[in-house]
Amino acid sequence: MNGERRVLIACGTAIATATVVAEKVKEIAKEAGIPVKVAQCKAAEVRGRIATFDPHVIVATTPVPKDLGIPVFNGVPFLSGVGMDALKAQIIEALKKA
């Protein structure tokens, strides 16, 4: 694997929950030895941010379009703690494949 992986974090307002999820994604990527760059946006801004940020994966805490052509993960487990280990594994796997 070479190069930094880009992860787009999307939530309703791109403030509180996106910040929590962004920190978790940075943490798990660091643990896995994967360099990442993380950007945050509102769910309504996802299409526009894809065009400018070109993410490898998207982690969203609110529904986003399904036809983006990029793996989208439900980030709610990072907030609730329920299902977090499975989500971590899925994101790491997707970043390694990117």
Beta strands, then each sheet from edge to edge (+ up, - down):
strand 1: 5-11
strand 2: 36-42
strand 3: 57-60
strand 4: 72-74
sheet 1: 2+ 1+ 3+ 4+
end
